[in-house]
């Protein structure tokens, strides 16, 4: 079992007394202020633990910001934990027990919304256009349609 707050405060003040000379009044004040500080920290820790256990139990926690504002020019803010990234990786989303699709559905993003900073998305878009991706994609789609129609026509002749 861990130490009580009084014992922890006494240990801290005792260490302080060993390094600097203190009279009785100073020791009393230091002990009181240390004890009060430990109480505040303990109360904050209890609130944090209560919040974590609520999140684990399946209750939806409120995001730290609106989903629309989480995707910014040079960063994306994870609505689960509040951390900032250039891109929300699958590894990070797994740490929250989510996939990219589940994250998008949970926070109301379109399923095709990239989970990265706008600048990174623009850079990727430009690189794809420079490589001729849109033209190649149109050709591939046209070829697929043509092959699909040919297969339907062949199946109709049988």
Phi and psi in degrees as a GROMACS rama.xvg file:
@    title "Ramachandran Plot"
@    xaxis  label "Phi"
@    yaxis  label "Psi"
@TYPE xy
-74.6265  169.193  UNK-2
-72.3844  153.411  UNK-3
-77.5561  166.118  UNK-4
-61.4899  -38.0526  UNK-5
-63.4952  -42.8325  UNK-6
-65.7105  -40.6017  UNK-7
-64.9733  -43.4272  UNK-8
-62.3902  -42.9634  UNK-9
-61.994  -42.112  UNK-10
-62.5069  -42.5507  UNK-11
-64.8128  -45.2076  UNK-12
-68.5785  -35.4355  UNK-13
-62.7335  -41.4578  UNK-14
-64.573  -37.7662  UNK-15
-66.5459  -40.8428  UNK-16
-64.4562  -32.6176  UNK-17
-68.6534  -28.6242  UNK-18
-93.8118  -18.9363  UNK-19
-147.456  145.332  UNK-20
-72.389  129.117  UNK-21
-133.938  141.843  UNK-22
-87.0222  177.353  UNK-23
-60.8829  -41.1943  UNK-24
-64.5428  -42.5611  UNK-25
-64.5458  -39.044  UNK-26
-64.175  -42.6072  UNK-27
-62.6844  -47.4673  UNK-28
-62.7013  -42.2659  UNK-29
-64.3613  -40.5062  UNK-30
-64.8231  -42.7618  UNK-31
-65.9178  -46.7705  UNK-32
-67.3681  -36.9046  UNK-33
-65.9777  -43.2813  UNK-34
-61.5245  -44.887  UNK-35
-62.2584  -41.5518  UNK-36
-63.7155  -40.7429  UNK-37
-65.595  -36.1519  UNK-38
-63.6492  -44.0064  UNK-39
-61.9556  -44.5627  UNK-40
-62.5818  -40.7746  UNK-41
-65.4865  -40.1877  UNK-42
-64.6754  -41.7469  UNK-43
-63.8024  -39.6463  UNK-44
-65.1326  -39.025  UNK-45
-64.581  -40.535  UNK-46
-64.2591  -41.5343  UNK-47
-62.8422  -45.1048  UNK-48
-62.7053  -39.0872  UNK-49
-63.4962  -40.8165  UNK-50
-65.5294  -40.0544  UNK-51
-66.8387  -43.4062  UNK-52
-66.7794  -31.9529  UNK-53
-65.7047  -41.624  UNK-54
-64.3767  -37.6784  UNK-55
-71.0484  -34.4626  UNK-56
-71.4287  -2.30727  UNK-57
104.251  -4.18402  UNK-58
-72.3191  141.739  UNK-59
-76.5683  124.675  UNK-60
-88.4599  149.091  UNK-61
-73.0614  136.56  UNK-62
-70.1141  154.775  UNK-63
-73.7996  -18.167  UNK-64
-151.898  169.38  UNK-65
-72.149  146.433  UNK-66
-56.6973  -35.7688  UNK-67
-62.9837  -34.9853  UNK-68
-87.5281  -6.79608  UNK-69
-74.7295  -25.9955  UNK-70
-96.6913  108.318  UNK-71
-114.736  179.384  UNK-72
-58.9699  -51.5941  UNK-73
-112.279  7.7999  UNK-74
-160.091  161.636  UNK-75
-126.818  136.034  UNK-76
-101.244  125.035  UNK-77
-68.6371  123.041  UNK-78
-75.7988  -11.7806  UNK-79
-81.1194  -44.913  UNK-80
-121.461  -13.1293  UNK-81
87.7245  1.02554  UNK-82
-74.9546  152.768  UNK-83
-105.347  138.274  UNK-84
-141.566  167.729  UNK-85
-79.5716  -31.7686  UNK-86
-151.847  139.317  UNK-87
-83.6117  105.104  UNK-88
-79.4103  157.747  UNK-89
-58.4157  -34.3366  UNK-90
-63.3631  -43.8164  UNK-91
-65.6881  -43.6448  UNK-92
-63.3433  -35.0401  UNK-93
-62.4266  -31.6627  UNK-94
-63.3886  -20.3671  UNK-95
-100.6  3.49114  UNK-96
74.6258  29.8683  UNK-97
-127.466  156.601  UNK-98
-102.008  172.162  UNK-99
-59.6206  -41.9363  UNK-100
-63.3188  -45.8165  UNK-101
-63.677  -39.0999  UNK-102
-62.4041  -46.8331  UNK-103
-61.2917  -44.3622  UNK-104
-65.5991  -41.7313  UNK-105
-62.1713  -41.7942  UNK-106
-100.136  5.53767  UNK-107
79.6344  25.4642  UNK-108
-85.2058  150.383  UNK-109
-62.0646  149.245  UNK-110
-65.1184  -21.8084  UNK-111
-93.5198  2.59606  UNK-112
-67.8008  121.354  UNK-113
-68.3916  138.177  UNK-114
-95.4318  62.1165  UNK-115
-148.204  168.536  UNK-116
-62.052  149.77  UNK-117
-60.5749  -37.7791  UNK-118
-64.2676  -38.8276  UNK-119
-67.4626  -40.5873  UNK-120
-63.3193  -42.9539  UNK-121
-63.4245  -41.3568  UNK-122
-62.5835  -42.0399  UNK-123
-65.8115  -41.2824  UNK-124
-61.5244  -44.5845  UNK-125
-64.9658  -42.633  UNK-126
-63.0295  -39.7531  UNK-127
-63.8166  -42.5612  UNK-128
-65.482  -38.683  UNK-129
-63.8102  -31.6885  UNK-130
-83.3036  -3.75981  UNK-131
82.7206  22.8707  UNK-132
-60.2479  -45.0087  UNK-133
-61.0886  -41.2796  UNK-134
-65.9968  -44.1556  UNK-135
-64.1046  -36.8392  UNK-136
-65.9765  -43.3783  UNK-137
-60.4285  -42.4549  UNK-138
-63.3188  -42.9974  UNK-139
-64.773  -39.5171  UNK-140
-66.7946  -44.0086  UNK-141
-62.2725  -40.8231  UNK-142
-64.6736  -41.7257  UNK-143
-62.9231  -43.0771  UNK-144
-63.0256  -43.0458  UNK-145
-62.7104  -44.0144  UNK-146
-66.3511  -38.0611  UNK-147
-64.6946  -41.5742  UNK-148
-67.5997  -36.695  UNK-149
-66.0944  -39.64  UNK-150
-66.2849  -39.6398  UNK-151
-65.1305  -40.661  UNK-152
-66.5763  -39.6458  UNK-153
-67.5828  -37.4198  UNK-154
-70.2646  -32.5475  UNK-155
-70.3862  -27.5797  UNK-156
-76.0972  -22.8107  UNK-157
